[in-house]
């Protein structure tokens, strides 16, 4: 799901289907993919108080998102729309090998 | 592909060094050069300055090399290895103050994105910042 918020800000959310949640390997893939974009990208488990920098592998590993939780993604910058779409796709497709 | 910072893993145990390098390659991928050394030249536990220098050479990148170490002697011997490099390369090698496995994975993840040596070191050390 992708929503245009305003200007160059985009948000999306996606259900975490990975069997054991956001453990180390998915965290590395998400971070690597996020780093390919210029946009500022933040993620959080839906409703969590704080947004986490998607380009910080230490913080993504520490977010401990559980299987079945919804991940919210927001990005701002020139390639924000592509960034949100790519990250939603990565999570929705269960972090396939070779991604990121 | 642009150059990425290289990663060197120095443990007292060759099994730990190799296992850590395996984790980095499998989790982060092959775009970052990873070299490792562990144990002394006799096959026992320990670290060796010449082997550390070999590993630094193997992981060498124009963007620099980040070294991840385990206990005490691994750090002092790594610092000695850095001091023995030619002066032009010395400034391009840093020993990170970070847990060896987590630090190596995070440093390599950061390096894969094309980050500078200073950024790679900072990310590895995020874990020991508190």
Backbone of each chain as ProteinMPNN parsed JSONL, in Angstrom:
{"seq_chain_A": "XXXXXXXXXXXXXXXXXXXXXXXXXXXXXXXXXXXXXXXXXXXXXXXXXXXXXXXXXXXXXXXXXXXXXXXXXXXXXXXXXXXXXXXXXXXXXXXXXXXX", "coords_chain_A": {"N_chain_A": [[0.856, -1.197, 0.0], [0.575, 2.139, -0.87], [0.817, 5.49, -0.186], [0.444, 8.817, -1.202], [1.628, 11.395, 0.618], [2.368, 14.289, 0.996], [3.788, 16.592, -1.258], [7.055, 15.61, -1.626], [6.947, 13.562, 0.134], [6.408, 10.272, 1.095], [4.454, 7.516, 2.167], [4.096, 4.163, 3.361], [2.668, 0.971, 4.157], [3.19, -2.35, 5.377], [2.712, -5.822, 5.867], [4.566, -7.863, 8.023], [5.697, -10.78, 6.957], [7.632, -12.561, 7.463], [8.84, -15.516, 8.977], [10.084, -15.493, 11.525], [10.007, -12.884, 12.26], [11.614, -9.615, 12.416], [14.581, -10.39, 12.21], [18.199, -10.763, 12.275], [19.164, -11.207, 9.576], [17.094, -10.338, 7.708], [17.106, -7.681, 8.59], [19.588, -6.715, 7.778], [19.238, -6.88, 5.001], [17.116, -5.079, 4.591], [18.277, -2.682, 5.423], [20.448, -2.424, 3.65], [19.096, -2.141, 1.225], [17.686, 0.234, 1.712], [19.769, 2.048, 1.828], [20.377, 2.444, -0.793], [18.94, 4.501, -1.731], [18.491, 8.052, -2.02], [16.714, 9.338, -0.431], [15.462, 10.317, 2.811], [14.648, 7.837, 5.029], [12.337, 6.295, 7.14], [11.256, 3.833, 9.497], [8.787, 1.997, 11.365], [7.304, -0.201, 13.776], [3.866, -0.616, 13.406], [2.215, 1.987, 15.001], [4.125, 2.303, 16.968], [5.991, 4.39, 19.242], [8.296, 5.697, 18.287], [9.997, 6.624, 15.289], [12.308, 4.854, 13.234], [15.53, 5.142, 11.844], [15.889, 3.899, 8.679], [18.262, 3.299, 7.509], [20.034, 2.589, 9.408], [21.588, -0.1, 10.537], [21.989, -1.189, 13.064], [19.91, -0.112, 14.583], [17.675, -1.045, 13.207], [17.912, -3.809, 13.56], [17.477, -3.852, 16.254], [14.82, -3.246, 16.502], [13.002, -5.277, 16.725], [10.65, -6.328, 15.41], [7.764, -8.274, 15.265], [6.667, -11.423, 13.811], [3.953, -11.086, 11.639], [3.356, -8.527, 12.391], [2.689, -5.093, 11.495], [4.595, -3.075, 9.395], [5.42, 0.262, 9.211], [6.376, 2.594, 6.79], [8.123, 5.485, 5.925], [9.166, 8.078, 3.752], [11.194, 10.788, 2.611], [12.196, 12.975, 0.036], [13.898, 13.13, -3.174], [13.746, 10.611, -4.409], [11.816, 9.327, -2.969], [9.352, 8.027, -3.4], [9.988, 5.756, -4.929], [11.664, 4.537, -3.112], [10.004, 3.874, -0.927], [8.262, 2.129, -2.237], [10.05, 0.086, -2.998], [10.955, -0.887, -0.541], [8.587, -1.739, 0.669], [7.98, -3.775, -1.088], [10.145, -5.497, -0.654], [9.729, -6.371, 1.997], [7.168, -7.461, 1.787], [7.615, -9.526, 0.044], [8.992, -11.237, 1.558], [11.768, -10.951, 2.013], [13.606, -11.989, -0.133], [16.422, -14.009, -1.191], [19.242, -12.389, -2.528], [18.031, -9.994, -2.782], [18.159, -6.5, -1.975]], "CA_chain_A": [[0.0, 0.0, 0.0], [1.423, 3.311, -1.026], [0.03, 6.722, -0.157], [1.172, 10.07, -1.338], [1.249, 12.254, 1.729], [2.412, 15.636, 0.454], [5.038, 16.908, -1.921], [7.935, 14.48, -1.869], [6.88, 12.604, 1.233], [5.583, 9.108, 0.798], [4.375, 6.531, 3.239], [3.526, 2.876, 2.993], [2.781, -0.015, 5.227], [3.279, -3.707, 4.86], [2.698, -6.81, 6.941], [5.807, -8.643, 8.096], [5.303, -12.19, 6.84], [8.783, -13.419, 7.764], [8.431, -16.459, 10.025], [10.569, -15.162, 12.86], [10.055, -11.437, 12.472], [12.735, -8.84, 11.87], [15.841, -10.789, 12.834], [19.393, -10.123, 11.737], [19.355, -11.245, 8.125], [16.204, -9.35, 7.074], [17.503, -6.319, 8.96], [20.69, -6.336, 6.895], [18.702, -6.665, 3.651], [16.327, -3.843, 4.57], [19.199, -1.547, 5.534], [21.207, -2.299, 2.401], [18.204, -1.595, 0.194], [17.398, 1.628, 2.059], [20.945, 2.868, 1.535], [20.491, 2.708, -2.227], [18.142, 5.679, -2.061], [18.909, 9.319, -1.426], [15.671, 9.826, 0.472], [15.475, 9.963, 4.233], [13.652, 6.776, 5.167], [12.137, 5.844, 8.512], [10.296, 2.74, 9.649], [8.418, 1.643, 12.742], [6.2, -1.133, 13.923], [2.683, 0.251, 13.415], [1.799, 2.54, 16.287], [5.237, 2.494, 17.903], [6.172, 5.824, 19.48], [9.429, 6.312, 17.596], [10.432, 6.187, 13.963], [13.702, 4.392, 13.23], [16.249, 5.374, 10.585], [15.963, 2.62, 7.959], [19.626, 3.069, 7.044], [20.858, 2.207, 10.557], [21.382, -1.543, 10.728], [21.906, -1.497, 14.501], [18.573, 0.253, 15.075], [16.68, -1.936, 12.595], [17.993, -5.095, 14.254], [16.973, -3.704, 17.62], [13.398, -2.876, 16.553], [12.302, -6.483, 17.161], [9.309, -6.45, 14.868], [7.366, -9.682, 15.328], [5.924, -12.0, 12.697], [2.556, -10.668, 11.58], [3.186, -7.105, 12.699], [2.685, -4.215, 10.329], [5.703, -2.131, 9.373], [5.126, 1.52, 8.524], [7.566, 3.139, 6.145], [7.924, 6.818, 5.355], [10.376, 8.584, 3.127], [11.106, 12.104, 1.998], [13.333, 13.224, -0.844], [13.571, 13.041, -4.597], [13.392, 9.244, -4.811], [11.061, 8.764, -1.84], [8.287, 7.123, -3.845], [10.632, 4.499, -5.306], [12.222, 3.932, -1.903], [8.917, 3.233, -0.17], [7.782, 0.993, -3.031], [11.038, -0.99, -2.969], [11.011, -1.479, 0.796], [7.329, -2.483, 0.846], [8.109, -4.999, -1.883], [11.118, -6.384, 0.014], [9.107, -6.981, 3.18], [6.016, -8.255, 1.346], [8.092, -10.725, -0.647], [9.694, -12.043, 2.565], [13.235, -10.793, 1.966], [14.209, -13.051, -0.941], [17.88, -13.955, -1.36], [19.643, -11.592, -3.679], [17.431, -8.658, -2.686], [18.811, -5.545, -1.064]], "C_chain_A": [[0.885, 1.237, 0.0], [0.538, 4.557, -1.044], [0.928, 7.912, -0.384], [0.714, 10.978, -0.196], [1.231, 13.702, 1.244], [3.765, 15.835, -0.201], [5.863, 15.669, -2.202], [7.986, 13.53, -0.689], [5.944, 11.47, 0.853], [5.565, 8.181, 2.005], [3.8, 5.238, 2.694], [3.472, 1.997, 4.213], [2.598, -1.413, 4.678], [3.351, -4.663, 6.04], [3.968, -7.649, 6.865], [5.435, -10.123, 8.09], [6.444, -13.126, 7.219], [8.516, -14.231, 9.024], [8.889, -16.047, 11.419], [10.704, -13.655, 13.069], [11.338, -10.822, 11.942], [14.03, -9.242, 12.565], [17.009, -10.276, 11.99], [19.446, -10.092, 10.208], [18.391, -10.304, 7.377], [16.605, -7.91, 7.383], [18.632, -5.829, 8.054], [20.154, -6.039, 5.495], [17.931, -5.35, 3.564], [17.255, -2.626, 4.579], [19.962, -1.33, 4.227], [20.344, -1.69, 1.295], [17.931, -0.106, 0.453], [18.549, 2.551, 1.668], [21.105, 3.177, 0.055], [19.725, 3.96, -2.641], [18.689, 6.916, -1.358], [17.961, 9.755, -0.32], [15.984, 9.483, 1.925], [14.342, 8.965, 4.443], [13.563, 6.362, 6.632], [11.116, 4.72, 8.526], [9.924, 2.617, 11.12], [7.394, 0.521, 12.693], [4.964, -0.263, 14.118], [2.33, 0.69, 14.828], [2.914, 2.753, 17.285], [5.514, 3.984, 18.068], [7.271, 6.46, 18.619], [9.659, 5.738, 16.22], [11.919, 5.853, 14.023], [14.306, 4.667, 11.859], [16.479, 4.039, 9.869], [17.368, 2.305, 7.474], [20.566, 2.691, 8.189], [20.621, 0.743, 10.897], [21.258, -1.896, 12.203], [20.5, -1.223, 15.021], [17.495, -0.66, 14.483], [16.717, -3.306, 13.27], [17.342, -5.013, 15.627], [15.471, -3.446, 17.662], [12.514, -4.064, 16.905], [10.861, -6.532, 16.689], [8.947, -7.936, 14.792], [6.666, -10.109, 14.042], [4.466, -11.538, 12.758], [2.34, -9.201, 11.912], [3.193, -6.297, 11.408], [3.826, -3.216, 10.465], [5.248, -0.892, 8.605], [6.44, 2.093, 7.994], [7.239, 4.543, 5.663], [9.255, 7.319, 4.807], [10.139, 9.99, 2.609], [12.373, 12.357, 1.199], [12.953, 12.885, -2.275], [13.156, 11.636, -5.038], [12.559, 8.538, -3.74], [10.023, 7.74, -2.293], [8.868, 5.753, -4.189], [11.163, 3.778, -4.076], [11.14, 3.194, -1.122], [8.413, 1.998, -0.92], [8.739, -0.189, -2.927], [11.061, -1.68, -1.608], [9.74, -2.269, 1.102], [7.428, -3.82, 0.118], [9.055, -6.001, -1.211], [10.471, -7.121, 1.18], [7.967, -7.916, 2.75], [6.454, -9.556, 0.694], [8.98, -11.575, 0.267], [11.207, -12.078, 2.371], [13.923, -11.883, 1.147], [15.724, -12.898, -1.028], [18.2, -13.175, -2.619], [19.032, -10.212, -3.659], [18.299, -7.786, -1.798], [20.147, -5.208, -1.481]], "O_chain_A": [[1.826, 1.348, 0.786], [-0.392, 4.648, -1.845], [2.024, 8.004, 0.167], [-0.473, 11.282, -0.079], [0.154, 14.28, 1.097], [4.772, 15.299, 0.262], [5.427, 14.778, -2.931], [8.949, 12.781, -0.525], [4.839, 11.687, 0.356], [6.537, 8.084, 2.755], [3.101, 5.234, 1.681], [4.162, 2.253, 5.2], [1.943, -1.626, 3.658], [3.961, -4.368, 7.067], [4.384, -8.085, 5.792], [4.926, -10.653, 9.078], [6.255, -14.341, 7.292], [8.026, -13.7, 10.021], [8.157, -16.233, 12.391], [11.433, -13.209, 13.955], [12.049, -11.418, 11.134], [14.524, -8.509, 13.421], [16.82, -9.451, 11.097], [19.743, -9.052, 9.619], [18.825, -9.552, 6.504], [16.46, -7.025, 6.539], [18.635, -4.678, 7.617], [20.564, -5.062, 4.868], [18.068, -4.6, 2.597], [17.045, -1.666, 3.838], [20.103, -0.201, 3.757], [20.799, -0.84, 0.53], [17.943, 0.707, -0.472], [18.335, 3.683, 1.234], [21.874, 4.063, -0.318], [19.851, 4.422, -3.775], [19.26, 6.844, -0.27], [18.358, 10.454, 0.612], [16.668, 8.505, 2.224], [13.2, 9.233, 4.07], [14.578, 6.11, 7.281], [10.227, 4.66, 7.677], [10.652, 3.073, 12.001], [6.709, 0.328, 11.689], [4.986, 0.7, 14.884], [2.168, -0.132, 15.73], [2.684, 3.327, 18.349], [5.297, 4.759, 17.137], [7.177, 7.635, 18.264], [9.535, 4.533, 16.0], [12.685, 6.477, 14.757], [13.661, 4.446, 10.834], [17.172, 3.161, 10.383], [17.647, 1.175, 7.072], [21.761, 2.493, 7.968], [19.591, 0.384, 11.469], [20.505, -2.802, 12.561], [19.959, -2.004, 15.805], [16.527, -1.008, 15.159], [15.668, -3.9, 13.525], [16.735, -5.974, 16.101], [14.889, -3.427, 18.747], [11.38, -3.872, 17.343], [9.951, -6.755, 17.488], [9.735, -8.751, 14.312], [6.147, -9.285, 13.289], [3.832, -11.597, 13.811], [1.237, -8.686, 11.728], [3.649, -6.767, 10.366], [4.003, -2.593, 11.512], [4.751, -0.994, 7.484], [7.469, 2.071, 8.67], [6.19, 4.764, 5.057], [10.322, 7.014, 5.339], [9.026, 10.343, 2.218], [13.475, 12.006, 1.622], [11.848, 12.419, -2.554], [12.319, 11.481, -5.927], [12.592, 7.313, -3.619], [9.838, 6.708, -1.647], [8.323, 4.721, -3.798], [11.118, 2.55, -4.004], [11.322, 2.048, -0.71], [8.169, 0.953, -0.317], [8.305, -1.332, -2.784], [11.172, -2.903, -1.526], [9.797, -3.334, 1.717], [7.016, -4.858, 0.635], [8.792, -7.204, -1.202], [10.636, -8.331, 1.336], [7.822, -9.018, 3.279], [5.755, -10.566, 0.775], [9.636, -12.511, -0.189], [11.841, -13.119, 2.547], [14.743, -12.628, 1.684], [16.246, -11.786, -0.949], [17.516, -13.289, -3.637], [19.448, -9.339, -4.42], [19.071, -8.28, -0.976], [20.82, -4.419, -0.818]]}, "seq_chain_B": "XXXXXXXXXXXXXXXXXXXXXXXXXXXXXXXXXXXXXXXXXXXXXXXXXXXXXXXXXXXXXXXXXXXXXXXXXXXXXXXXXXXXXXXXXXXXXXXXXXXXXXXXXXXXXXXXXXXXXXXXXXXXXXXXXX", "coords_chain_B": {"N_chain_B": [[30.832, -1.07, -10.095], [31.462, 0.795, -7.256], [34.305, 1.378, -5.085], [34.421, -0.292, -1.943], [34.724, -0.074, 1.607], [37.041, -2.299, 3.086], [36.885, -5.272, 5.165], [38.396, -6.606, 8.028], [38.829, -9.407, 10.063], [39.899, -10.281, 13.21], [40.661, -12.765, 15.313], [41.401, -14.646, 18.331], [40.986, -17.247, 17.792], [41.055, -19.367, 15.01], [38.797, -20.626, 14.083], [36.677, -19.047, 15.05], [37.26, -16.65, 13.736], [37.002, -17.418, 11.033], [34.336, -18.313, 11.044], [32.987, -15.938, 11.681], [33.605, -14.414, 9.435], [32.286, -15.965, 7.525], [29.622, -15.533, 8.304], [29.366, -12.811, 7.74], [29.726, -12.794, 4.944], [27.571, -14.33, 4.142], [25.353, -12.951, 5.163], [25.606, -10.3, 4.365], [26.72, -10.277, 1.821], [28.724, -10.446, -1.198], [29.901, -8.127, -2.057], [31.552, -6.691, -0.468], [34.907, -6.753, 0.523], [36.203, -9.255, 2.547], [38.474, -10.293, 4.941], [40.191, -12.602, 7.05], [41.859, -13.588, 10.102], [43.167, -15.851, 12.481], [44.378, -17.316, 15.478], [47.699, -18.491, 16.348], [50.836, -18.826, 14.479], [51.572, -21.448, 14.987], [49.321, -22.887, 15.12], [47.899, -22.783, 17.423], [45.85, -21.057, 19.928], [45.662, -17.55, 19.581], [47.061, -14.427, 18.35], [48.656, -13.041, 15.46], [50.996, -10.76, 14.333], [52.181, -10.664, 11.647], [50.278, -12.251, 10.245], [48.003, -10.715, 10.548], [48.713, -8.457, 9.104], [48.849, -9.633, 6.561], [46.123, -10.213, 6.225], [45.019, -7.652, 6.211], [46.151, -6.71, 3.849], [44.885, -8.451, 2.075], [42.244, -7.65, 2.224], [42.362, -5.165, 1.239], [41.428, -1.883, 0.256], [41.022, 1.098, -1.654], [39.414, 2.795, -0.235], [39.848, 2.169, 2.34], [40.274, 0.124, 5.344], [38.479, -1.623, 7.778], [39.042, -2.956, 10.935], [38.042, -5.653, 12.906], [38.11, -6.937, 16.143], [38.729, -9.49, 18.683], [39.45, -10.418, 21.921], [41.757, -8.648, 24.16], [44.774, -9.083, 23.227], [44.379, -9.335, 20.517], [43.598, -6.838, 19.787], [45.817, -5.193, 20.495], [47.842, -6.369, 18.933], [46.737, -5.931, 16.415], [46.812, -3.163, 16.298], [49.557, -2.894, 16.299], [50.16, -4.093, 13.866], [48.999, -2.25, 12.13], [50.621, -0.053, 12.607], [52.936, -0.939, 11.406], [52.478, -0.768, 8.723], [53.084, 0.969, 5.584], [53.418, 4.522, 5.766], [51.568, 5.914, 4.215], [49.413, 4.219, 3.971], [48.67, 3.708, 6.5], [46.881, 5.486, 7.714], [44.564, 4.702, 6.616], [43.519, 2.534, 7.805], [41.533, 1.301, 10.383], [41.052, 0.257, 13.741], [38.259, -1.124, 15.148], [36.22, -0.367, 17.957], [34.334, -2.591, 18.944], [31.943, -5.283, 19.359], [32.981, -8.438, 18.029], [31.526, -10.136, 16.181], [28.944, -8.936, 15.775], [29.822, -6.366, 15.23], [31.318, -6.777, 12.892], [29.366, -7.612, 11.043], [27.688, -5.375, 10.976], [29.459, -3.342, 10.247], [30.182, -4.259, 7.705], [27.717, -4.159, 6.422], [27.256, -1.427, 6.382], [29.486, -0.669, 4.887], [28.885, -1.832, 2.442], [27.093, -0.122, 1.284], [28.676, 1.817, 0.266], [29.807, 3.597, 2.011], [32.023, 5.872, 3.825], [35.226, 5.225, 5.45], [35.225, 6.308, 8.034], [32.49, 6.473, 8.558], [31.802, 3.764, 8.486], [33.24, 2.765, 10.661], [31.996, 4.208, 12.718], [29.403, 3.154, 12.671], [29.865, 0.469, 13.331], [30.695, 0.868, 15.91], [28.487, 1.831, 17.136], [27.18, 0.014, 18.696], [28.614, -0.168, 21.013], [28.304, 2.211, 22.174], [26.831, 3.043, 24.381]], "CA_chain_B": [[30.727, -1.03, -8.628], [32.469, 1.646, -6.628], [35.042, 0.708, -4.027], [33.825, -0.308, -0.61], [35.679, -0.31, 2.693], [37.278, -3.711, 3.358], [36.692, -5.689, 6.558], [39.316, -7.63, 8.506], [38.393, -9.992, 11.325], [41.059, -10.831, 13.918], [40.278, -13.45, 16.544], [42.394, -15.587, 18.86], [40.652, -18.578, 17.277], [40.812, -19.338, 13.562], [37.4, -21.03, 13.849], [35.815, -17.87, 15.263], [37.537, -15.693, 12.658], [36.4, -17.925, 9.8], [32.879, -18.318, 11.214], [32.511, -14.556, 11.601], [33.686, -14.022, 8.019], [31.188, -16.667, 6.836], [28.363, -14.833, 8.603], [29.354, -11.54, 7.003], [29.519, -13.052, 3.516], [26.223, -14.844, 3.888], [24.316, -11.975, 5.505], [25.767, -9.013, 3.681], [26.971, -10.524, 0.41], [30.122, -10.54, -1.625], [30.411, -6.864, -2.608], [32.554, -6.16, 0.453], [36.012, -7.693, 0.719], [36.353, -9.67, 3.936], [39.596, -11.19, 5.187], [40.214, -12.94, 8.47], [42.962, -14.399, 10.587], [42.976, -16.244, 13.87], [45.341, -18.317, 15.926], [49.103, -18.174, 16.091], [51.348, -19.615, 13.349], [51.722, -22.855, 15.361], [48.01, -23.534, 15.125], [47.237, -22.618, 18.721], [45.089, -19.82, 20.088], [46.502, -16.36, 19.657], [47.033, -13.61, 17.141], [49.993, -12.87, 14.918], [51.099, -9.505, 13.584], [52.314, -10.88, 10.192], [49.018, -12.746, 9.67], [47.064, -9.582, 10.51], [49.121, -7.632, 7.956], [48.388, -10.35, 5.358], [44.667, -10.06, 6.103], [44.772, -6.256, 5.804], [46.475, -6.639, 2.415], [43.874, -9.205, 1.313], [40.976, -6.907, 2.214], [42.708, -3.775, 0.949], [40.59, -1.075, -0.62], [41.422, 2.509, -1.601], [38.585, 3.5, 0.74], [40.309, 1.832, 3.672], [39.972, -1.181, 5.921], [38.047, -1.614, 9.175], [39.461, -4.191, 11.591], [37.237, -6.048, 14.061], [38.966, -7.809, 16.953], [38.116, -9.995, 19.923], [40.026, -10.025, 23.216], [42.978, -7.85, 24.343], [45.939, -9.188, 22.349], [43.969, -9.129, 19.127], [43.568, -5.394, 19.571], [47.174, -4.624, 20.51], [48.564, -6.848, 17.749], [46.187, -5.258, 15.231], [47.373, -1.809, 16.287], [50.955, -3.014, 15.894], [50.153, -4.37, 12.425], [48.704, -0.981, 11.447], [51.821, 0.797, 12.703], [53.987, -1.454, 10.538], [52.169, -0.466, 7.321], [53.668, 2.208, 5.092], [52.674, 5.626, 6.372], [50.451, 6.341, 3.363], [48.266, 3.319, 4.151], [48.366, 3.596, 7.926], [45.699, 6.276, 8.065], [43.385, 4.117, 5.965], [43.125, 1.326, 8.531], [41.099, 1.601, 11.748], [40.608, -0.852, 14.584], [36.97, -0.69, 15.696], [35.885, -0.759, 19.316], [32.995, -3.164, 18.763], [31.912, -6.744, 19.441], [33.55, -8.891, 16.765], [30.544, -10.658, 15.214], [27.961, -7.894, 15.454], [30.549, -5.249, 14.621], [31.702, -7.128, 11.525], [28.168, -7.617, 10.194], [27.197, -3.999, 10.802], [30.451, -2.603, 9.468], [30.087, -4.688, 6.308], [26.452, -3.64, 5.881], [27.485, -0.002, 6.094], [30.466, -0.582, 3.804], [28.258, -2.248, 1.18], [26.413, 1.036, 0.717], [29.661, 2.759, -0.263], [30.137, 4.598, 3.032], [33.436, 6.141, 4.115], [35.798, 4.461, 6.564], [34.764, 6.896, 9.304], [31.087, 6.069, 8.754], [31.785, 2.327, 8.777], [33.71, 2.621, 12.046], [30.974, 4.752, 13.614], [28.273, 2.21, 12.733], [30.308, -0.698, 14.11], [30.858, 1.254, 17.308], [27.188, 2.222, 17.694], [26.772, -0.996, 19.676], [29.297, 0.008, 22.288], [28.24, 3.653, 22.459], [26.148, 3.362, 25.645]], "C_chain_B": [[31.837, -0.148, -8.071], [33.166, 0.86, -5.521], [34.268, 0.753, -2.716], [34.933, -0.581, 0.407], [35.818, -1.815, 2.922], [37.157, -4.017, 4.856], [37.718, -6.773, 6.895], [38.858, -8.102, 9.884], [39.594, -10.681, 11.966], [40.588, -11.445, 15.232], [41.45, -14.276, 17.059], [42.192, -16.985, 18.289], [40.397, -18.505, 15.781], [39.379, -19.743, 13.256], [36.45, -19.837, 14.01], [36.013, -16.877, 14.121], [36.854, -16.142, 11.364], [34.873, -17.891, 9.889], [32.294, -16.919, 11.117], [32.53, -14.083, 10.144], [32.575, -14.705, 7.207], [29.86, -15.95, 7.061], [28.263, -13.538, 7.817], [29.049, -11.804, 5.534], [28.091, -13.49, 3.245], [25.158, -13.781, 4.138], [24.413, -10.714, 4.657], [26.017, -9.215, 2.193], [28.436, -10.379, 0.078], [30.685, -9.225, -2.146], [31.453, -6.216, -1.709], [33.652, -7.206, 0.627], [36.174, -7.989, 2.207], [37.55, -10.602, 4.035], [39.632, -11.478, 6.682], [41.511, -13.646, 8.822], [42.707, -14.699, 12.048], [43.962, -17.324, 14.227], [46.754, -17.87, 15.659], [49.639, -19.096, 14.993], [51.53, -21.096, 13.686], [50.383, -23.59, 15.399], [47.287, -23.435, 16.455], [46.413, -21.344, 18.76], [46.047, -18.642, 20.187], [46.321, -15.529, 18.406], [48.467, -13.317, 16.728], [50.032, -11.625, 14.051], [51.272, -9.756, 12.073], [51.023, -11.379, 9.545], [47.98, -11.628, 9.576], [47.408, -8.677, 9.315], [48.683, -8.298, 6.643], [46.891, -10.132, 5.135], [44.316, -8.638, 5.662], [45.064, -6.102, 4.309], [45.397, -7.317, 1.568], [42.563, -8.426, 1.195], [41.175, -5.476, 1.721], [41.755, -3.116, -0.044], [41.098, 0.356, -0.551], [40.596, 3.318, -0.604], [38.978, 3.17, 2.172], [39.819, 0.473, 4.14], [39.567, -0.992, 7.38], [38.369, -2.974, 9.784], [38.584, -4.435, 12.818], [38.019, -7.097, 14.84], [38.185, -8.412, 18.114], [38.926, -9.522, 21.137], [41.377, -9.315, 23.095], [44.077, -7.938, 23.312], [45.598, -8.987, 20.89], [43.977, -7.646, 18.804], [44.989, -4.814, 19.521], [47.968, -5.094, 19.295], [48.036, -6.204, 16.465], [46.735, -3.842, 15.14], [48.84, -1.83, 15.862], [51.06, -3.254, 14.385], [49.915, -3.076, 11.639], [49.939, -0.085, 11.459], [52.926, 0.351, 11.766], [53.679, -1.244, 9.046], [52.917, 0.794, 6.896], [52.799, 3.372, 5.547], [51.47, 6.039, 5.536], [49.213, 5.474, 3.588], [47.783, 3.293, 5.596], [47.067, 4.309, 8.305], [44.418, 5.704, 7.472], [42.942, 2.822, 6.636], [42.719, 1.735, 9.949], [40.715, 0.309, 12.465], [39.351, -0.379, 15.312], [36.792, -1.207, 17.115], [34.453, -1.307, 19.308], [33.056, -4.673, 18.971], [32.204, -7.36, 18.072], [32.49, -9.333, 15.755], [29.577, -9.556, 14.79], [28.645, -6.728, 14.733], [30.896, -5.542, 13.175], [30.496, -7.082, 10.593], [27.698, -6.184, 9.94], [28.168, -3.154, 9.995], [30.342, -2.977, 7.995], [28.809, -4.186, 5.655], [26.613, -2.178, 5.489], [28.433, 0.151, 4.91], [29.824, -0.887, 2.452], [27.545, -1.088, 0.491], [27.372, 2.083, 0.182], [30.106, 3.814, 0.728], [31.644, 4.744, 3.228], [33.907, 5.294, 5.29], [35.297, 4.995, 7.908], [33.318, 6.498, 9.596], [30.99, 4.598, 9.147], [32.186, 2.079, 10.228], [32.629, 3.083, 13.023], [29.804, 3.782, 13.767], [28.661, 0.982, 13.556], [30.329, -0.357, 15.594], [29.565, 1.738, 17.949], [26.787, 1.29, 18.829], [27.439, -0.802, 21.018], [29.242, 1.462, 22.745], [27.675, 3.943, 23.85], [27.047, 3.165, 26.862]], "O_chain_B": [[33.011, -0.336, -8.389], [32.682, -0.182, -5.079], [33.556, 1.714, -2.427], [35.935, -1.229, 0.104], [34.816, -2.53, 2.949], [37.309, -3.131, 5.697], [37.889, -7.734, 6.145], [38.541, -7.294, 10.757], [40.227, -11.546, 11.36], [40.171, -10.736, 16.147], [42.383, -14.573, 16.312], [43.109, -17.807, 18.298], [39.609, -17.675, 15.326], [38.797, -19.266, 12.282], [35.537, -19.646, 13.207], [35.043, -16.326, 13.598], [36.209, -15.343, 10.684], [34.197, -17.494, 8.94], [31.224, -16.731, 10.537], [31.592, -13.436, 9.68], [31.995, -14.095, 6.309], [29.071, -15.779, 6.131], [27.203, -13.204, 7.288], [28.214, -11.122, 4.939], [27.476, -13.083, 2.259], [24.168, -13.713, 3.409], [23.394, -10.135, 4.279], [25.572, -8.404, 1.381], [29.279, -10.212, 0.959], [31.817, -9.189, -2.629], [32.158, -5.299, -2.13], [33.375, -8.385, 0.849], [36.27, -7.072, 3.024], [37.636, -11.587, 3.302], [39.153, -10.676, 7.484], [42.175, -14.224, 7.962], [42.105, -13.899, 12.765], [44.338, -18.145, 13.391], [46.991, -16.977, 14.845], [48.964, -20.053, 14.614], [51.631, -21.922, 12.78], [50.336, -24.787, 15.683], [46.178, -23.949, 16.598], [46.289, -20.639, 17.759], [47.109, -18.737, 20.803], [45.539, -15.869, 17.518], [49.378, -13.343, 17.555], [49.21, -11.452, 13.15], [50.575, -9.123, 11.28], [50.7, -10.983, 8.426], [47.176, -11.593, 8.643], [46.52, -8.197, 8.611], [48.207, -7.626, 5.728], [46.445, -9.899, 4.012], [43.423, -8.442, 4.837], [44.314, -5.443, 3.59], [45.038, -6.835, 0.494], [41.86, -8.53, 0.19], [40.25, -4.666, 1.782], [41.343, -3.714, -1.038], [41.561, 0.791, 0.504], [41.014, 4.393, -0.175], [38.505, 3.808, 3.113], [39.071, -0.224, 3.453], [40.238, -0.282, 8.128], [38.018, -4.013, 9.225], [38.403, -3.551, 13.656], [38.535, -8.047, 14.252], [37.121, -7.917, 18.485], [39.061, -8.316, 21.343], [42.042, -9.38, 22.061], [44.308, -6.974, 22.582], [46.43, -8.523, 20.11], [44.319, -7.243, 17.693], [45.321, -4.042, 18.621], [48.693, -4.305, 18.689], [48.802, -5.958, 15.533], [47.08, -3.369, 14.058], [49.316, -0.931, 15.168], [51.929, -2.697, 13.714], [50.551, -2.838, 10.613], [50.265, 0.558, 10.461], [53.765, 1.158, 11.368], [54.531, -1.514, 8.199], [53.335, 1.59, 7.736], [51.585, 3.227, 5.696], [50.456, 6.469, 6.086], [48.089, 5.943, 3.415], [46.648, 2.911, 5.883], [46.27, 3.811, 9.099], [43.32, 6.164, 7.785], [42.097, 2.099, 6.108], [43.467, 2.43, 10.636], [40.134, -0.602, 11.875], [39.371, 0.638, 16.006], [37.166, -2.336, 17.433], [33.496, -0.597, 19.619], [34.11, -5.28, 18.779], [31.724, -6.855, 17.057], [32.551, -8.941, 14.59], [29.413, -9.28, 13.602], [28.119, -6.182, 13.763], [30.784, -4.664, 12.319], [30.592, -6.572, 9.477], [27.352, -5.83, 8.813], [27.757, -2.348, 9.161], [30.404, -2.105, 7.129], [28.807, -3.829, 4.477], [26.174, -1.747, 4.423], [28.218, 0.991, 4.036], [30.174, -0.279, 1.44], [27.408, -1.071, -0.732], [26.939, 3.128, -0.305], [30.711, 4.815, 0.345], [32.428, 3.872, 2.854], [33.103, 4.723, 6.027], [34.984, 4.219, 8.811], [32.964, 6.219, 10.742], [30.206, 4.226, 10.02], [31.559, 1.288, 10.932], [32.378, 2.428, 14.035], [29.276, 3.61, 14.865], [27.879, 0.512, 14.382], [30.015, -1.199, 16.435], [29.527, 2.023, 19.146], [26.144, 1.704, 19.794], [26.906, -1.217, 22.048], [30.027, 1.891, 23.59], [27.999, 4.972, 24.443], [26.616, 3.391, 27.992]]}, "name": "protein", "num_of_chains": 2, "seq": "XXXXXXXXXXXXXXXXXXXXXXXXXXXXXXXXXXXXXXXXXXXXXXXXXXXXXXXXXXXXXXXXXXXXXXXXXXXXXXXXXXXXXXXXXXXXXXXXXXXXXXXXXXXXXXXXXXXXXXXXXXXXXXXXXXXXXXXXXXXXXXXXXXXXXXXXXXXXXXXXXXXXXXXXXXXXXXXXXXXXXXXXXXXXXXXXXXXXXXXXXXXXXXXXXXXXXXXXXXXXXXXXXXXXXX"}
